[in-house]
């Protein structure tokens, strides 16, 4: 899954925020999902290199994004059949 990271202060939900459901997937790590359909909406962590960021799945964007992926997190966990581009 491709995520796009933003500084937390750059992101504001203007519609549908009441539908978001939080899940603490591990200590200090929050994931949000749509409470209606289950779509992954955000990833946030209070620790590590992404501590001040909010990440959104690329698939949520309906307009083109102005940059290409530039890193792979946890490439060793990808399935054997998935391509690896070595970002």
DOVOVO-435537 format. One line per field, with one value per residue: residue number from 1; residue in three letters; x, y, z of N, C-alpha, C, O in turn. Coordinates in Angstrom, 3 decimals, padded with zeros to 6 digits. Layout:
N
resi [NUM, ...]
resn [ALA, ...]
n_east [X, ...]
n_north [Y, ...]
n_up [Z, ...]
ca_east [X, ...]
ca_north [Y, ...]
ca_up [Z, ...]
c_east [X, ...]
c_north [Y, ...]
c_up [Z, ...]
o_east [X, ...]
o_north [Y, ...]
o_up [Z, ...]
//
This chain:
87
resi [1, 2, 3, 4, 5, 6, 7, 8, 9, 10, 11, 12, 13, 14, 15, 16, 17, 18, 19, 20, 21, 22, 23, 24, 25, 26, 27, 28, 29, 30, 31, 32, 33, 34, 35, 36, 37, 38, 39, 40, 41, 42, 43, 44, 45, 46, 47, 48, 49, 50, 51, 52, 53, 54, 55, 56, 57, 58, 59, 60, 61, 62, 63, 64, 65, 66, 67, 68, 69, 70, 71, 72, 73, 74, 75, 76, 77, 78, 79, 80, 81, 82, 83, 84, 85, 86, 87]
resn [UNK, UNK, UNK, UNK, UNK, UNK, UNK, UNK, UNK, UNK, UNK, UNK, UNK, UNK, UNK, UNK, UNK, UNK, UNK, UNK, UNK, UNK, UNK, UNK, UNK, UNK, UNK, UNK, UNK, UNK, UNK, UNK, UNK, UNK, UNK, UNK, UNK, UNK, UNK, UNK, UNK, UNK, UNK, UNK, UNK, UNK, UNK, UNK, UNK, UNK, UNK, UNK, UNK, UNK, UNK, UNK, UNK, UNK, UNK, UNK, UNK, UNK, UNK, UNK, UNK, UNK, UNK, UNK, UNK, UNK, UNK, UNK, UNK, UNK, UNK, UNK, UNK, UNK, UNK, UNK, UNK, UNK, UNK, UNK, UNK, UNK, UNK]
n_east [000.850, 000.547, 001.442, 000.987, 002.790, 002.203, 002.845, 001.280, -000.164, -000.841, -003.070, -006.545, -009.714, -012.551, -015.029, -016.995, -015.557, -016.808, -017.348, -015.022, -013.154, -011.097, -008.210, -005.880, -003.161, -000.683, 001.421, 001.285, 000.648, -001.742, -004.455, -006.846, -010.098, -012.836, -015.905, -018.177, -017.648, -015.182, -012.801, -009.315, -008.021, -006.158, -002.792, -000.959, 001.725, 003.222, 005.837, 009.223, 010.456, 008.276, 006.882, 005.697, 003.874, 001.055, -000.335, -001.785, -003.580, -002.557, -004.507, -006.814, -006.855, -008.342, -007.416, -004.434, -001.263, 001.518, 004.071, 006.278, 006.475, 009.095, 010.352, 010.602, 009.032, 009.702, 010.379, 011.178, 009.020, 007.239, 005.071, 006.243, 005.455, 005.066, 006.241, 009.437, 010.809, 012.995, 013.211]
n_north [-001.169, 002.210, 005.077, 008.563, 011.002, 013.690, 016.710, 016.876, 019.252, 020.109, 018.777, 018.604, 017.434, 018.116, 017.194, 014.411, 013.612, 012.688, 010.080, 008.667, 006.124, 005.243, 003.194, 001.733, 000.346, -000.479, 000.358, 003.807, 004.119, 005.070, 004.190, 005.090, 004.379, 004.228, 004.315, 003.406, 001.920, 000.690, 001.431, 002.100, 004.987, 006.754, 006.849, 007.256, 008.036, 008.412, 008.125, 007.464, 007.920, 009.075, 010.711, 013.299, 013.270, 012.670, 010.100, 009.312, 007.048, 006.661, 005.845, 007.171, 009.649, 011.652, 013.241, 013.774, 013.193, 015.181, 013.976, 011.142, 007.868, 007.565, 005.980, 002.810, 001.282, -001.264, -003.287, -005.917, -007.302, -007.656, -009.544, -012.369, -012.253, -009.569, -006.668, -005.073, -001.956, -000.673, 001.953]
n_up [000.000, -000.792, 000.890, 001.679, 003.290, 005.512, 007.345, 010.493, 011.035, 008.512, 007.609, 007.463, 008.159, 006.444, 005.881, 006.893, 009.153, 011.429, 010.878, 011.177, 012.769, 015.445, 015.995, 018.044, 016.967, 017.835, 020.648, 020.888, 018.218, 015.975, 013.967, 011.563, 010.429, 008.096, 009.591, 008.400, 005.986, 006.352, 005.102, 005.024, 006.451, 007.814, 009.138, 012.046, 014.249, 017.438, 017.871, 016.736, 013.316, 012.045, 013.747, 013.794, 011.776, 009.600, 007.809, 004.694, 002.594, -000.787, -002.569, -001.798, -002.975, -005.444, -007.404, -009.378, -007.765, -006.909, -006.881, -007.075, -005.506, -003.070, -001.240, 000.410, 003.026, 005.201, 003.191, 003.267, 004.188, 002.170, -000.037, -001.926, -004.632, -005.173, -006.829, -006.348, -006.167, -005.151, -003.924]
ca_east [000.000, 001.318, 000.968, 001.565, 002.947, 002.069, 002.913, -000.084, -000.815, -001.246, -004.243, -007.797, -010.872, -013.631, -016.296, -016.917, -014.730, -017.622, -017.370, -013.737, -013.018, -009.691, -007.736, -004.474, -002.637, 000.415, 001.609, 001.633, 000.310, -003.181, -004.953, -008.262, -010.864, -014.200, -016.822, -019.262, -017.224, -013.952, -011.636, -008.203, -008.001, -004.944, -001.798, -000.218, 002.509, 003.828, 007.237, 009.976, 010.709, 007.031, 006.186, 004.933, 003.218, -000.187, -000.203, -003.034, -003.341, -002.602, -005.763, -007.895, -006.781, -009.048, -006.637, -003.038, -000.356, 002.632, 005.369, 006.298, 007.008, 010.548, 010.899, 009.869, 009.144, 009.530, 010.329, 011.384, 007.743, 006.358, 004.912, 007.198, 004.956, 004.970, 007.482, 010.181, 011.474, 014.208, 013.239]
ca_north [000.000, 003.446, 006.134, 009.892, 011.611, 015.138, 017.207, 016.827, 020.560, 020.343, 017.973, 018.892, 016.780, 019.102, 016.451, 012.999, 013.305, 011.958, 008.667, 008.031, 005.303, 005.067, 001.902, 001.770, -000.928, -000.778, 001.489, 005.064, 004.110, 005.162, 004.035, 005.464, 003.694, 004.696, 003.518, 002.908, 000.906, 000.044, 001.898, 002.677, 006.426, 007.416, 006.221, 008.242, 007.473, 009.424, 007.775, 007.132, 008.951, 009.670, 011.196, 014.530, 013.128, 011.936, 009.455, 008.983, 006.160, 007.277, 005.466, 008.099, 010.883, 011.585, 014.028, 013.322, 013.660, 015.828, 013.313, 009.677, 007.261, 007.686, 005.106, 001.609, 000.926, -002.696, -004.073, -007.329, -007.905, -007.742, -010.904, -012.727, -011.905, -008.116, -006.068, -004.181, -000.987, -000.205, 003.403]
ca_up [000.000, -000.873, 001.781, 001.503, 004.599, 005.675, 008.720, 011.052, 010.934, 007.123, 007.258, 008.158, 007.560, 006.394, 005.814, 007.218, 010.332, 012.405, 010.486, 011.452, 013.974, 015.813, 016.469, 018.417, 016.477, 018.755, 021.559, 020.244, 016.795, 015.713, 012.597, 011.463, 009.397, 007.919, 010.397, 007.559, 005.008, 006.774, 004.343, 005.790, 006.214, 008.281, 010.009, 012.830, 015.340, 018.304, 018.048, 015.529, 012.303, 011.541, 014.941, 013.569, 010.471, 009.378, 006.508, 004.007, 001.454, -002.110, -003.217, -001.424, -003.747, -006.725, -008.360, -009.394, -006.718, -007.606, -006.697, -007.140, -004.278, -002.979, -000.201, 000.789, 004.437, 005.435, 001.944, 003.563, 004.542, 001.001, -000.553, -002.982, -005.967, -005.329, -007.331, -005.474, -007.028, -004.501, -003.661]
c_east [000.895, 000.652, 001.668, 001.605, 002.882, 002.390, 001.481, -000.842, -001.314, -002.567, -005.427, -008.910, -012.031, -015.007, -016.039, -016.105, -015.508, -017.701, -016.080, -013.750, -011.540, -009.420, -006.263, -003.879, -001.411, 000.622, 002.059, 001.300, -001.199, -003.449, -006.417, -008.866, -012.212, -015.108, -017.971, -018.798, -015.920, -012.700, -010.577, -008.098, -006.713, -004.040, -001.084, 000.555, 003.113, 005.309, 007.915, 010.054, 009.457, 006.230, 005.353, 004.161, 001.885, -000.087, -001.575, -002.721, -003.470, -003.934, -006.933, -007.941, -007.465, -008.374, -005.191, -002.228, 000.924, 004.008, 005.208, 006.781, 008.532, 011.159, 010.010, 010.109, 008.852, 009.484, 010.525, 010.085, 006.803, 006.201, 005.871, 006.761, 004.914, 006.299, 008.134, 011.004, 012.689, 014.306, 014.156]
c_north [001.231, 004.517, 007.446, 010.548, 013.130, 015.501, 017.259, 018.140, 020.855, 019.662, 018.364, 018.167, 017.761, 018.463, 015.005, 012.629, 012.488, 010.458, 007.923, 007.292, 005.049, 003.649, 002.049, 000.411, -001.398, 000.468, 002.733, 005.147, 004.052, 004.956, 004.416, 004.774, 004.370, 003.754, 002.936, 001.753, 000.189, 000.477, 002.457, 004.146, 007.108, 006.461, 007.353, 007.520, 008.607, 009.159, 007.491, 008.265, 009.612, 010.334, 012.456, 014.478, 012.397, 011.373, 009.056, 008.041, 006.914, 007.009, 006.382, 009.350, 010.706, 012.419, 013.544, 013.945, 014.114, 015.207, 011.799, 009.127, 007.361, 006.817, 003.890, 001.377, -000.560, -003.526, -005.569, -008.055, -008.062, -009.210, -011.151, -012.252, -010.395, -007.548, -005.172, -003.246, -000.332, 001.281, 003.694]
c_up [000.000, -000.006, 001.419, 002.878, 004.545, 007.117, 009.241, 010.850, 009.517, 006.758, 008.128, 007.424, 007.613, 006.268, 006.223, 008.441, 011.369, 012.091, 010.840, 012.783, 014.213, 016.285, 016.796, 018.083, 017.250, 019.602, 020.793, 018.767, 016.613, 014.237, 012.624, 010.255, 009.258, 008.705, 009.602, 006.667, 005.362, 006.028, 005.277, 005.437, 006.653, 009.050, 010.718, 013.924, 016.152, 018.516, 016.719, 014.528, 011.747, 012.660, 014.718, 012.256, 010.566, 007.963, 005.986, 002.848, 000.123, -002.796, -002.856, -002.274, -005.103, -007.803, -008.323, -008.251, -007.408, -007.369, -006.746, -005.797, -004.260, -001.881, -000.032, 002.267, 004.548, 004.154, 002.179, 003.923, 003.348, 000.583, -001.714, -004.368, -006.215, -005.835, -006.292, -006.346, -006.381, -004.250, -002.516]
o_east [001.892, -000.534, 002.792, 000.581, 003.437, 002.223, 000.568, -002.031, -002.129, -003.128, -005.328, -009.032, -012.446, -016.026, -014.982, -015.969, -014.923, -018.079, -016.045, -014.286, -010.812, -010.272, -005.473, -004.067, -001.137, 000.059, 003.094, 001.630, -001.851, -002.748, -007.138, -008.230, -012.685, -015.079, -018.672, -019.467, -015.585, -011.624, -010.890, -008.088, -006.211, -004.470, -000.647, 000.093, 003.475, 005.970, 007.251, 009.760, 009.559, 005.017, 004.364, 003.831, 001.637, 000.216, -002.413, -001.701, -004.392, -004.434, -007.951, -008.957, -007.205, -008.720, -004.767, -002.481, 001.363, 005.020, 004.131, 007.426, 009.182, 012.359, 008.809, 011.254, 007.843, 008.624, 010.085, 010.053, 005.685, 007.094, 006.261, 007.603, 004.742, 007.361, 007.452, 011.802, 013.349, 015.399, 014.320]
o_north [001.277, 004.816, 007.444, 010.643, 013.763, 014.676, 017.644, 018.130, 021.760, 019.944, 018.445, 018.276, 018.188, 019.108, 014.448, 011.445, 011.689, 009.663, 006.693, 007.773, 004.681, 002.996, 002.442, -000.557, -002.596, 001.521, 002.713, 006.139, 003.101, 005.490, 004.113, 004.612, 005.016, 002.540, 002.052, 000.722, -000.817, -000.060, 003.197, 004.511, 007.970, 005.417, 008.310, 006.513, 009.647, 009.886, 007.301, 009.418, 010.617, 010.502, 012.648, 015.518, 011.618, 012.108, 008.535, 008.211, 007.709, 007.862, 006.368, 010.045, 009.740, 012.317, 012.959, 015.075, 013.499, 015.855, 011.262, 009.844, 007.255, 006.907, 003.941, 001.286, -001.039, -004.398, -006.390, -009.285, -008.552, -010.024, -010.211, -011.888, -009.973, -007.908, -004.582, -003.696, 000.491, 001.838, 004.853]
o_up [000.720, -000.153, 000.918, 003.554, 003.647, 008.016, 008.510, 010.529, 009.333, 005.699, 009.353, 006.204, 008.691, 006.517, 005.926, 008.748, 012.099, 012.951, 010.808, 013.781, 013.291, 016.888, 015.938, 018.820, 017.309, 019.304, 020.127, 018.118, 017.045, 013.377, 013.574, 009.213, 010.194, 008.504, 010.093, 006.593, 004.738, 006.293, 006.210, 004.261, 005.931, 009.540, 010.078, 014.461, 015.601, 019.258, 015.700, 014.844, 011.043, 012.529, 015.425, 011.686, 011.487, 007.023, 006.722, 002.180, -000.059, -003.529, -003.548, -002.297, -005.819, -008.980, -007.326, -007.835, -008.380, -007.633, -006.488, -005.033, -005.300, -001.619, -000.300, 002.712, 004.030, 004.034, 001.374, 003.959, 003.505, 000.821, -002.406, -005.190, -007.359, -005.327, -005.454, -007.168, -007.015, -004.354, -002.135]
//
